[in-house]
Amino acid sequence: MPEMPEVEGLVEFLRERATGLEITQARVASISALKTFDPPLESLIGASITGVARHGKFVDLATSGHHLVFHLAKAGWLRWHESLPTTVIKPGRSPIALRVGFGDGSGFDLTEAGTKKSLAVYVVRDPQHVEGIARLGPDPLGDEITRDAFAELLRGRRTQIKGVLRDQKTIAGIGNAYSDEILHSARMSPYALAANLTDEQIDTLYVAMRDTLAEATAMARGRPPAELKDAKRRGMAVHARGGQPCPVCGDTVRSVFLADRSFEYCPTCQTGGKVLADRRLSRLLK
């Protein structure tokens, strides 16, 4: 799933490449992807891109009239074309969910792999009209997230810290991959309860969050969409690296498989050498 650093990379690319261009076509190939009907998608035709912004994991293309907002979900991506293909998109027979074309002949497709379709597209007058955006917590690299503000977000949360980091209503933009990386950097168990963290642990976690995301965002900056996924994979220390050596201590990175996802951690760095049982509600193995 694209998370804050990759989405920021997409936003910066689109801001540089698409700002000022007129939208000449906007076609939905997967009707389930379009979550709004008023304003209609056709209202974008003839409008010009005036700015591009990120809200958590949402991309917001502002036009002279409305906003085209999309969320790439778990398996979505943006494919940029300097010369937009002229082939007809056949609904249900293509990974393409949305095609947008510009007056200079360029454009992009939003694609989604797999059979579970979660990619979402919205046409709205205000991005706050998108429910997912209206509920977002603060940005983890924003000035409002001071160390004390971060501690306040954790206060009283009898929830595993990995879940807190992934909760978009608490902090916007962090998903499964970067929560793994942040916790590894902080040398903290994914199952640690947020409410039980000491002041020293909160200090460490705060620095790990800011540094991990800042480094990943810098790595994504300036890259075209086609290179962002590979850049993300190369930068990972533990996520999606189960069975490989930890780059810090050399121990084997372990995976915990849940219903629809998995997460990775290093026992030596994060759990005092103990291996986490591979089931959703497990405790540390005795």
N, C-alpha and C positions, 0 to 999 in steps of 0.2 A: 504493500500500500504506500503510495506517495505520502510523505509526511512533510512537516514544516520546511525543512531545508530544500527538498526537491520542488515543492510547490513555490517556494520563494524564487528558486531558479527559473521555473516556468514563467512566473510573474515578471521577473526582470527581463527575460527574453521577449515576452509579448509586449511589454512596455516599450522596449527599444524598437522592436520590429513592426508592431501593428498600430501604435499611436498615430492618429491622423488619417488612417486609412478608412475608406468608405466600405461598409458591408454591402456586398452585391448579391450574396446568397446565404441562406441559413436553412438547412434541411435536416430534419430528424429522420434517421433511419430506424431507430428503435423507439417506438412510441412510448414505451414504459419509462424511458429516460427523462422525458419532458414532464416536469412536476407542476407546471403552471399553465393556465390558458388565457389569463388576462393580466397584462397585455399579451397578444398573440406573438408567436415567434416571427411572423411576417412583419411585425412592426419594426424590426431591426433593419430591414432592407432600406438602404439609402441613408442610414445613420452613420456617423463617423465615430471611431474609437477616440475618446478623449482622455482615457487613463486606464490603468490596470492596477489592481490592488489585491492583497491577500487578506483573508479573514480566517485564521486557523488554517484548515486544509482546503478552504474554498477559494476559487479564483473568481475575481470580479472584473469583468470588462465593462467599464462605463462608456456609454455612448452619449451623443447629443440629445437622446430621448430617454432611453431606458438602460437597464443593466442586464447583461448576460452573465449569469453566475453559474458555475459548475463545480461539482465535487467528484473527484475521480474514484472514490471508494476504494475497494480492495484491489481490483484488477484493471482499473482504467488507466489510460494514458493519453497524451496529446501528441499527435504526429503532424509536424509542420511540413508544408510544401511550398517551395518557392514558386512552383507552377502547379496549381491545383489540378488534380486529375479530372478528366472529363467523363470518365466512365460512370455509368448509372449505378447508384447504390441500390441493391436489392434488399429490402427489409427482411430480417430473419435469416439472411444468407451471407451476412458480412459482419465482421467485428465492429464496424463503424456504427456509432450511435448518433453522432451529429457531425455535419460538415458545414464549415463557415468559409465563405470566400470573400476576398477583398478586391477592390477596384484595380490594383496593380497586377492581378492574376495570381497572387499568393493566397494562402489560406491554411486551415488546419482541420484535421479530423480528430474527434474524440473517439477512442476505441476502447473496447472492453473485452477481455479474454474470459473464457469459461462460460458455464451455463447459468451461474447465479449472477443476475444482473442487478447491480446496485448503483451504478453511475447515475448521477442526478444533474439535470439541467433546469435552470429557472430563468424566466424573463420577468423582471420586477421593476417597479419604479424606484424602489429603495432597497438596498441589500439587506437592511434590517427586517424586511418583510419575509425573508427566508428564515424559517423557524430555527434551523440549525445554526445560523449566524447569530440570531437574536439571543440564543442561549449560551454562546461561547464565553468562556472565562478569559482572563487576560492573556496576552501573548507572553511566552516565557522569556523572550529577549527584550520585552518592552521596559521602558523606564519605570513603569508602575510596579513591576515585580522586584522590589527590593528584598533583601534578605529577611527583614521583619515581615513584609507582606507575604512572602512565601511561607514563613513559619505560621502565620495566621491561617493560611489556606489548609495547613495540615492539622491545626489544632482540633483535638477532639475526634479526629477521623479514625474510627475503629475499623479501618480498611487496609488491606495489603497495599504497600506503597506503590507497587507496579500498577495496580488498578487506579490509584489516585493520579499518577502521572498520565495515564491514558484517558482519564475522564475529561472530555472536552469542556464540560461546564465548569471545571476547576481550573485547568490550564489548557489553552487552545493550541493544537498543532502537533502534540506529541502522540505517537502511536506505539505499536508493538515493538518496532525495530529500535527506535531511539530510546524508549524506556529501558530496553535491555542494555543499550550502550551506556546510558547515564548511570544505571545501577552498578554496572561493572566498573565504571570509572570511580564511583563512590565507594566501591568495595562493600556493597550492601545487598542483603538477600531480597529477592523479589517478594518474599512473604513477610517481611518486616512490617509491623503495623505502624501506620503513620503517626498515630497518637502516642506511641511509645518511644519515638525518636528523641534522643538527647539533643541539647543545644549544639554540641559538637558535631553530631551526625547531621543535623539540619544544615549547619555551616558547610559541611563536606558535600552534601547532596545538592545544595544550592549552587555551589561553585561547579560541580560536575555537570549539572543541567545547563548552566549558562555556557561553560566552555565547550561541551560536547556539541551543542546546537550551533554555537558561533563558528566552530571549526567546520562543521558539516555544511553550513550555509555558505561559508567562504569557498569551500570546495565546489559547491554547486554554481556559484556565481560565474557568469560569463559563458557557461556551457550551453550548447544547443540542446533541445529536448532529447534528441537521440542518444546523447552521452550521459544524461543524468542518472539513469538507473545503474549503469556500470560504475560510475563514480561513487554512488551510494554503497554498492557492494564492496568495492575496494576499501572503503573507509571503515568497515565494520570490524570490531574486535571480537565480538561473541555472537551477535545476531546472525542466524542462518549459517553458523559455523560449527554446529554440533559434530562432535567426533574429531575436531581439529585441535591443535594445541593452543592454549591461551597465549597471546603474544606478551603477556606480562610475566606469568609464572611458569608456563609450559604444561600445566595440568590440562587434562582433556576437557574441552567445553562440552557441557551436557545440555540436553533438550528435555523439556517437559511438554508433552503433547496434550492439548485440551480438545474440546469438541470440534472447533473449527479453526484452530491455530496452534502454534507452538511458541515457546519462548526459550531463550538460551541464557546460560550463566556459567560462571567458573566456580566450582566448589571451593578451591583453595582461596581465591580472591574474595568470595562473597559469602560463603556459608560455613566457614571454619573447617572445610574439608568434608562436610556432610553432603550427601547426595539427596536431592529432593525427589520424593516419590512421584511417579509419573501419572498422577491423576489430579483432577481439578481441586478437590478439597483436602489434599494431603497436608500432612505436617512433615517436618523433617524426619527422615528415617532414623530410627533408634540404632 
